[in-house]
């Protein structure tokens, strides 16, 4: 008979090399306790029941032959037969009694753990397979976990149930698909002190962006209560991003955040019942708040960075990590309860670019969080219950309240997935990423809006928010081998306004951002007029004041809401392209556009032609908007200084006169944005004929020019570009417009100033792109959908001028 402790290993005795002994999960916990515990990575104490204990249990029970008969000839595509055989295998394992010396060893370790934590100790009992948390196969969610286990009998029973969970339907299929022998994978069990996150919150941290594979960010997701809801994806989580390069430099700021629904929380069940946990609804006040404060997010991000760097150093190459965390509601501390290599986004190739483009729009049926960036069409199949899974046909769109791990076999035949509930760590999202199909999660009412048999289009190609459209909407897939794509000598930059697409856009060949439009962030994320935030008392409508109060209630002041939202939106774009330059244009709303914002009608005049009215630089020093401009400056100062994104450059739009430029620059300096200080460069839009005529004077004030071909064409030709009646006369290729472009480029070069073009013309007309290159322009900034085509065009233009291209991928 073996010693009672022969099958027990404390976490402090384990390291990552012990996967064959205790499985991936337990080996990783031991590695963190032993190597990172003194470096700010806090792990609850516990012990592992070794994989040898599992083998000894089945050896003593002579269970192997029965297991082989149960699984012999299994066809994983036959869902009903799979369920029957898997249940038979689990019954065999669960029926195998634990050897007496194993029981004694478990109970000795349990009693020692109770001495450390007190008589009220409860534990998490977690499966840890020997083929688990590998770089190519995580086995995440395949085996069972039991929470809030107290008492010796419950502990022993939970360990037997974990052993049996090696033969869950999903685990059997996963092993077959990944080529693992059922009888060469053993199961260890981890017994860990419960973190009382039922009284606080828990979640998952990734050391990369799971949708795009962007590795310079840490993504923290979280919700109230025990972590199973987050891991299984039954709640829509809060999300936070932290930028690694600036975090390493000591800039402790959250890059961006989004509020999740957090519809329910898992808590302890009442003592004495069969169930140890239960779900309860989350109150509206809690749902409206983030589950973690910034200090907590940053503590988790720093721990994640240490874990990633440690595992990367061991492996000799970067190892993006998938890390589970929990906050204890009693001691207020944050704990790491699991860490494993991330196995999907980190394996994407960065050399091949697939772009999906909708050629039309259908009637909108549902919206949710987009998983991936693909598009799919097909017939919908609404699954209300697991018993309906056998009706699902390959190539259909799966629509459900949520998905469960045992649905994996069916999901892998779906063209797309749509769920009412879940965040980006939910089961549906994980499987969709793994198999490469588009998924929308957290759609709320998709199962009501979509019916079985409906032809639908699932679009994840429009940013972080995805859509389900009625009908088969036509779309195109464009694949580009970036490794074989030479870059022109002229710098190619991108125009962008939506932070949601910044991470995916940064993979395009580019030299930075030539135009980041502030207006999108204000209109879509802030939604309130800046002056209504400075002077809410001047808003005469009670309903509008109430809406302002609702949106800003969690901030020290309404103005702080504007500053944080704008700085996080702009900061996300600056981080995505870091360290390349990102040129952000200060606000350029027209009065009719400003008036459409919440509270805007109380601060904006009515103009007959807003395009030529109170816009751009004219607003910044004017008493009617100066306080709003001060908020913009505060936000940009925060991006550069607090967030540490010094690649941010600023640009002034629609600056009519030199005196106006001097006034604006003086104001910016008063608000902490002094040109030249800490390397700050300030550009000006060259979009008014006077900018060209007086380019020498403007060049003395600014570091560079960006030609806005839309407004310049309007003012050279005298055509209101908002008027459909005279639209036929609006043409950037007109000889007069081209002459203005020539003079602007020549004047900037004469003064040693950077000159680029960010208007629509180079995107729409290859001949305009050719013309400005011939004139010697420094950069062309394009809409993302025209970058690849323009790269090819400009390479040929430059070859015609005797200019050799840069090496392939040089701009990416």
PAMAR-408515 format. One line per field, with one value per residue (C-alpha): x, y, z; residue number from 1. Coordinates in pm, whole numbers. Each point is the difference from the previous one (the first is absolute). Example, Ala and Ser with C-alpha at 12.3 -4.5 7.8 and 13.67 -1.06 7.14 Angstrom:
# PAMAR-408515
X <- c(1230_137)
Y <- c(-450_344)
Z <- c(780_-66)
doti <- c(1_2)
# end
This chain:
# PAMAR-408515
X <- c(0_126_52_-316_188_152_-286_0_212_-37_5_326_164_-101_127_-84_213_-245_-278_31_-38_-284_-128_30_-221_162_352_-65_-140_309_228_-166_6_365_143_-232_-152_261_-53_-359_-179_-234_-130_-226_169_-93_119_-21_-120_240_-81_153_-288_-247_187_28_-374_-89_268_-142_-352_104_-183_212_-157_-351_107_148_-321_-203_200_95_-116_-140_-122_11_-239_-277_-103_-247_239_279_-217_-89_359_141_-254_98_370_-65_-202_292_249_-232_-77_367_67_299_279_4_352_-110_-302_218_253_-275_-151_337_68_-354_46_332_-162_-278_259_129_-336_-232_-293_-223_222_-162_197_-17_57_133_93_351_73_351_-69_-122_103_239_106_-213_-291_-130_-276_-166_-345_12_3_-194_56_-189_-20_-72_76_6_34_197_-270_-84_369_57_-315_99_340_-167_-230_301_163_-320_-16_295_-274_-238_-143_190_330_-24_-64_279_254_-105_28_344_138_30_-39_-285_204_324_-158_-32_-172_141_-221_83_-143_25_-129_-315_40_-318_-73_-367_21_201_92_210_101_259_305_166_342_-110_-315_-201_-174_300_303_147_265_73_-311_-129_-374_-167_-359_-212_-344_-147_8_182_196_-190_-247_286_186_-316_-112_-343_46_103_317_159_315_315_312_346_286_312_277_-117_-79_361_103_-197_-307_-276_-311_-283_7_-369_-304_-350_-288_-152_-348_112_-356_54_251_90_0_16_-316_-159_173_-146_-130_129_117_300_-49_-294_-60_-191_-87_228_-166_-27_238_272_-54_48_340_328_80_364_157_307_236_-128_25_358_98_-132_174_333_-38_-91_306_225_-161_36_362_83_-151_155_344_-40_-114_251_-273_-313_-281_-334_-196_-360_-31_-293_-28_-229_-46_-72_-288_126_368_-40_297_39_111_120_-173_121_241_48_129_-255_-40_-214_73_372_33_-131_236_64_109_-333_-279_-362_-244_-375_-204_-382_-128_-344_-198_-304_-266_166_-121_245_328_258_370_186_233_255_-29_-172_-338_-228_-341_-232_-329_-61_-70_-130_92_-200_106_281_-255_-35_369_-53_-216_293_133_360_34_-287_25_-37_-220_-43_-38_356_213_147_323_-189_-126_349_-46_-303_151_295_-232_-166_64_-49_-121_-235_-84_-214_247_375_313_321_115_-321_-12_-152_275_280_-125_-71_355_142_-188_17_-368_-167_-199_-211_-41_-206_-271_-276_-299_142_-211_-313_107_126_-208_105_14_76_277_240_342_230_247_303_176_-126_198_-58_-378_-128_-335_-245_-175_-307_74_319_178_273_358_356_308_333_317_338_342_160_339_9_-139_270_-58_34_260_-283_-129_-341_-210_-362_-305_-189_-264_-137_215_-186_184_341_161_-101_86_354_78_-46_322_40_235_-239_-325_-25_-345_-168_-343_-108_-362_-80_101_-203_-309_3_159_-48_-325_-33_87_318_-161_-296_254_166_-333_-274_-202_-53_-181_-368_-149_-42_13_327_149_-103_174_318_-21_-44_301_231_-111_309_243_123_-157_-173_313_210_-226_91_372_22_-216_181_346_-70_-138_294_243_-120_81_339_83_-105_253_270_278_-99_-139_-373_-135_-323_-210_-164_-380_-143_-375_-221_-271_-278_207_76_-369_-90_199_-179_-59_156_-302_37_349_8_-123_-205_202_-110_329_177_272_132_-102_94_238_360_253_-254_-178_299_66_-362_-190_-277_232_330_-90_-86_335_167_-149_139_344_-26_-78_292_237_-112_74_352_96_-202_-40_352_-95_246_-47_-317_15_-274_-151_-212_-281_-152_241_-94_256_350_-128_-251_282_202_-299_-68_363_9_-311_141_318_-208_-169_334_40_292_147_351_-31_76_20_-359_-56_-304_-117_-258_-251_75_-355_-71_153_143_202_168_36_158_175_329_-168_-184_323_159_-270_-50_211_-179_-299_-266_-190_-375_-98_-376_-20_273_-196_-317_163_202_-305_-258_-206_-185_100_-315_-223_-123_-120_351_181_85_232_197_312_341_155_-83_315_-52_-13_308_185_-89_135_323_48_-71_253_260_-52_29_316_143_-45_132_-337_-164_-288_-256_-348_-286_-304_-214_157_299_-233_-252_223_330_92_-9_221_237_-1_91_279_141_-8_206_-257_135_-301_-343_-261_-275_-317_82_-196_217_346_103_-115_171_324_12_-89_263_276_-65_-17_333_160_-104_182_309_-65_58_-251_75_30_-318_-189_223_-291_-186)
Y <- c(0_345_275_215_305_-178_131_357_298_351_281_128_-333_21_170_13_-307_-207_-17_-383_-23_245_130_343_195_-118_21_362_87_-150_191_328_-74_-100_248_302_5_245_221_111_-306_-118_-360_-169_-292_-358_-342_-236_-359_-147_-164_-317_-2_-10_-291_-185_42_-152_-272_-112_-6_-188_270_25_-283_132_346_-138_-187_314_207_-261_102_333_238_352_125_-220_230_-238_-295_223_110_-360_-129_300_-46_-368_91_260_-252_-244_260_150_-350_-73_45_207_-213_36_148_259_96_36_215_231_40_67_277_137_20_179_252_51_75_279_154_-96_-233_187_-101_-93_-94_-8_-347_30_-253_20_-239_-106_110_344_366_-89_262_-173_-139_159_-251_303_-77_-368_-138_82_241_-1_313_70_-354_-43_-315_-316_-210_272_49_-371_-19_306_-150_-318_217_184_-332_-101_330_-114_-171_291_-7_316_-129_-323_192_249_-280_-170_326_78_-352_-93_-359_-26_-242_198_317_-13_239_176_205_334_87_374_232_174_369_172_161_-80_318_193_-83_-221_-38_-83_197_-48_139_83_113_-315_130_125_-163_346_-79_342_7_-183_-70_-35_-130_-29_-36_-33_-329_-328_-44_-286_240_184_-315_-165_326_31_371_304_119_338_42_203_45_94_85_-205_237_291_-227_-117_366_53_171_-158_87_-199_39_-70_-159_-114_-76_-348_-109_-229_-136_-251_-99_-346_-23_-269_-205_-45_-259_-348_-15_-215_301_195_309_184_296_310_313_303_325_293_219_-267_-63_371_-3_-158_-303_110_338_117_-102_-357_-11_124_-245_-285_139_20_-356_-117_171_-172_-338_46_112_-292_-262_169_-8_-372_-74_227_179_207_-203_188_-115_-70_70_-44_235_53_276_-100_199_-56_96_221_-161_-118_-358_-188_-338_-132_86_-180_82_166_-236_172_369_-45_-253_232_86_370_-30_-75_256_-104_287_-52_274_23_111_91_12_-202_64_-8_-288_-1_151_-127_-31_-110_-297_3_211_-233_-14_-298_-63_-293_-135_64_-279_113_-254_40_-325_-253_-259_200_-22_-305_218_227_-26_80_349_149_302_-115_234_-66_158_-118_-300_-266_-201_-316_181_12_-277_169_349_-109_-60_346_284_252_29_252_1_215_-15_-6_208_-56_-273_-202_-350_114_260_-242_-271_250_135_-350_-118_335_88_336_22_265_-34_200_85_-1_-83_-188_-310_215_204_-299_-308_-344_-3_371_82_231_162_11_289_40_222_336_45_-126_11_-267_-24_-259_111_-154_-188_-104_334_-8_43_-39_-156_159_-189_170_-152_287_-169_32_354_264_346_330_253_248_-65_-167_92_-79_208_-131_124_-314_-137_-332_-82_140_-330_-178_301_17_-328_174_120_351_267_127_196_310_97_-120_160_108_46_-373_-47_304_-104_-375_-36_332_105_320_351_118_326_-192_-179_325_177_-261_267_174_-304_95_-346_-215_-328_104_100_-340_-177_201_-91_-369_-14_194_-118_-207_287_278_252_-7_158_-291_-236_179_3_-369_-125_210_-78_-373_2_198_-193_-330_120_139_-329_-213_170_76_106_130_354_44_340_86_281_216_12_109_-36_247_178_-227_-307_140_81_-366_-102_-34_355_148_201_226_112_12_271_-88_72_7_-159_-173_-125_359_113_-39_-297_-106_245_285_-173_-69_353_116_55_-229_-304_85_-209_-295_31_2_-347_-124_129_-164_-332_25_102_-308_-226_135_43_-233_-277_52_-10_259_-113_211_313_261_177_314_-9_277_271_302_262_25_206_-274_-256_209_30_-375_-93_245_-160_-350_100_141_-341_-185_-80_220_-66_-144_-81_-370_-45_107_70_196_-16_204_-107_158_17_371_190_247_-284_-45_369_72_-332_166_179_-313_-200_220_-105_-371_-316_-127_14_-252_86_-49_-50_-4_353_133_-113_154_337_5_-88_179_-319_-86_-363_-68_107_-279_253_111_-324_-50_301_-139_-159_-21_-65_348_177_286_-239_-185_332_77_-341_70_340_-141_-281_234_259_-255_-145_350_56_-341_-109_-342_-7_-276_-37_-152_85_-243_64_-243_-276_58_98_-176_285_249_-229_-19_380_82_-260_162_335_-144_-43_-160_-211_-106_-95_-233_-163_-358_-166_163_-47_-325_109_337_-163_-196_306_224_-258_1_382_29_-260_217_288_-211_-46_-351_-131_-76_-367_-205_70_295_215_-258)
Z <- c(0_-93_256_47_-130_-303_-215_140_-106_145_-253_149_-95_-367_-314_-368_-66_205_-262_-29_378_72_-333_-157_237_321_-141_-98_343_160_-235_96_374_-11_-251_4_348_121_-306_47_-140_276_-23_260_170_-78_-108_-295_-5_-256_-332_146_249_-290_-160_330_61_-338_35_336_-142_-319_-191_-315_-198_61_-112_-321_-78_66_-245_-260_-350_118_-274_150_-269_141_284_165_-5_129_294_86_-16_188_281_20_25_270_201_-10_125_263_125_63_373_103_154_378_10_-260_208_306_-186_-131_346_164_-253_46_377_-41_-235_255_267_-224_-89_286_59_-249_-290_-328_-310_-377_-139_-355_-267_-147_-287_-98_-361_98_-33_-279_-258_-268_203_318_88_160_138_-96_354_315_287_331_214_368_110_376_209_-54_-167_-253_-78_-73_-211_-202_-75_-132_-215_-139_-90_-181_-188_-211_-200_-47_-355_-90_141_-200_-324_77_50_-324_-196_144_-34_370_117_256_208_1_141_378_235_304_234_160_340_59_271_-130_-70_121_-336_62_211_-261_-361_-223_-362_-262_-115_-339_-84_-356_-177_-61_-313_-198_162_78_260_150_218_306_0_340_7_311_159_347_188_-46_-320_-161_-163_-169_-102_-132_-161_154_76_-203_170_63_-210_58_-214_128_-236_73_-124_215_297_-13_8_322_-155_206_-199_-152_-378_-61_165_-90_236_-19_100_288_8_282_262_130_380_266_40_341_216_6_-354_-283_-205_129_-220_-155_-232_101_-200_26_112_-241_203_-10_-371_-69_179_-100_214_43_65_-189_278_-20_-379_11_274_-215_-309_181_127_-351_-145_254_-74_-376_28_231_-229_-304_160_72_-355_-171_-196_84_155_12_305_98_376_238_297_298_255_359_145_356_-18_-310_-175_-358_-66_-306_-12_-335_-284_-330_-348_-229_-296_-264_-66_68_-284_-272_-282_-35_-363_-168_11_-52_-45_-12_-163_-10_-340_139_324_102_261_344_216_291_121_247_71_-310_29_-282_-316_-244_-175_-58_-152_53_126_369_247_341_269_319_165_-28_-120_-325_-93_-219_-230_-80_-357_-104_-143_200_231_360_208_373_342_69_-93_225_-25_-102_-312_-147_-257_-154_18_-208_-295_28_-244_283_359_164_373_228_287_51_-35_-190_240_-31_-143_-330_-47_85_-237_-280_22_7_-310_-180_-44_74_323_169_376_249_-257_269_-223_-298_66_-27_-304_-201_-86_-115_-379_-38_-246_185_-27_305_-27_227_-254_131_321_353_-45_-237_-176_-127_-320_-160_-323_-170_-32_-268_121_-121_155_-94_92_-15_67_191_1_-379_-17_-66_146_-187_111_59_350_8_303_93_84_300_241_163_286_-32_-323_99_99_-320_-219_137_-183_-336_-165_139_130_267_13_-215_122_319_10_346_-112_-10_363_111_-198_69_344_180_-173_207_-119_181_112_145_218_106_62_51_180_-335_-143_19_-67_314_-197_-165_338_137_-291_64_368_-83_-231_233_343_76_-65_232_-238_-341_-151_130_-194_-323_76_87_-287_-258_133_7_-354_-140_222_-146_-351_110_176_-296_-229_261_-45_-346_-18_57_-109_179_-140_265_-33_-333_47_-182_202_-131_100_346_47_-51_310_335_124_-313_-114_305_-101_-379_-238_-307_-314_-363_-113_292_-235_-25_346_366_-26_59_139_8_291_220_130_-29_329_-126_-8_172_309_-226_-175_342_62_-331_102_343_-167_-246_282_192_-298_-37_364_225_-256_-135_-369_-125_-362_2_-217_-22_-297_-31_-260_-211_115_-211_99_145_294_75_0_245_237_-7_64_291_150_-42_179_286_24_16_-370_-94_-342_34_370_62_-376_-71_-369_-117_-359_-185_-263_-338_-130_-60_-293_252_154_-338_-79_341_43_94_292_117_-28_267_246_-71_-39_-304_-233_-88_-315_37_-362_73_144_-226_-306_142_45_-320_-212_216_37_321_41_203_-288_-224_-258_-95_87_-369_24_295_-152_168_-343_-127_-130_246_295_-123_-28_363_101_-187_164_347_-39_-147_276_282_-146_-47_374_105_134_-28_-248_-41_-139_198_-211_-194_-341_13_123_-280_-290_-75_-235_290_207_-297_-38_362_-4_-311_182_286_279_320_93_-117_259_-118_116_114_-281_-269_156_-170_-347_37_117_-325_-208_162_-36_-376_-9_180_-224_-294_169_56_374_136_256_361_102_36_320_88_108_209)
doti <- c(1_2_3_4_5_6_7_8_9_10_11_12_13_14_15_16_17_18_19_20_21_22_23_24_25_26_27_28_29_30_31_32_33_34_35_36_37_38_39_40_41_42_43_44_45_46_47_48_49_50_51_52_53_54_55_56_57_58_59_60_61_62_63_64_65_66_67_68_69_70_71_72_73_74_75_76_77_78_79_80_81_82_83_84_85_86_87_88_89_90_91_92_93_94_95_96_97_98_99_100_101_102_103_104_105_106_107_108_109_110_111_112_113_114_115_116_117_118_119_120_121_122_123_124_125_126_127_128_129_130_131_132_133_134_135_136_137_138_139_140_141_142_143_144_145_146_147_148_149_150_151_152_153_154_155_156_157_158_159_160_161_162_163_164_165_166_167_168_169_170_171_172_173_174_175_176_177_178_179_180_181_182_183_184_185_186_187_188_189_190_191_192_193_194_195_196_197_198_199_200_201_202_203_204_205_206_207_208_209_210_211_212_213_214_215_216_217_218_219_220_221_222_223_224_225_226_227_228_229_230_231_232_233_234_235_236_237_238_239_240_241_242_243_244_245_246_247_248_249_250_251_252_253_254_255_256_257_258_259_260_261_262_263_264_265_266_267_268_269_270_271_272_273_274_275_276_277_278_279_280_281_282_283_284_285_286_287_288_289_290_291_292_293_294_295_296_297_298_299_300_301_302_303_304_305_306_307_308_309_310_311_312_313_314_315_316_317_318_319_320_321_322_323_324_325_326_327_328_329_330_331_332_333_334_335_336_337_338_339_340_341_342_343_344_345_346_347_348_349_350_351_352_353_354_355_356_357_358_359_360_361_362_363_364_365_366_367_368_369_370_371_372_373_374_375_376_377_378_379_380_381_382_383_384_385_386_387_388_389_390_391_392_393_394_395_396_397_398_399_400_401_402_403_404_405_406_407_408_409_410_411_412_413_414_415_416_417_418_419_420_421_422_423_424_425_426_427_428_429_430_431_432_433_434_435_436_437_438_439_440_441_442_443_444_445_446_447_448_449_450_451_452_453_454_455_456_457_458_459_460_461_462_463_464_465_466_467_468_469_470_471_472_473_474_475_476_477_478_479_480_481_482_483_484_485_486_487_488_489_490_491_492_493_494_495_496_497_498_499_500_501_502_503_504_505_506_507_508_509_510_511_512_513_514_515_516_517_518_519_520_521_522_523_524_525_526_527_528_529_530_531_532_533_534_535_536_537_538_539_540_541_542_543_544_545_546_547_548_549_550_551_552_553_554_555_556_557_558_559_560_561_562_563_564_565_566_567_568_569_570_571_572_573_574_575_576_577_578_579_580_581_582_583_584_585_586_587_588_589_590_591_592_593_594_595_596_597_598_599_600_601_602_603_604_605_606_607_608_609_610_611_612_613_614_615_616_617_618_619_620_621_622_623_624_625_626_627_628_629_630_631_632_633_634_635_636_637_638_639_640_641_642_643_644_645_646_647_648_649_650_651_652_653_654_655_656_657_658_659_660_661_662_663_664_665_666_667_668_669_670_671_672_673_674_675_676_677_678_679_680_681_682_683_684_685_686_687_688_689_690_691_692_693_694_695_696_697_698_699_700_701_702_703_704_705_706_707_708_709_710_711_712_713_714_715_716_717_718_719_720_721_722_723_724_725_726_727_728_729_730_731_732_733_734_735_736_737_738_739_740_741_742_743_744_745_746_747_748_749_750_751_752_753_754_755_756_757_758_759_760_761_762_763_764_765_766_767_768_769_770_771_772_773_774_775_776_777_778_779_780_781_782_783_784_785_786_787_788_789_790_791_792_793_794_795_796_797_798_799_800_801_802_803_804_805_806_807_808_809_810_811_812)
# end
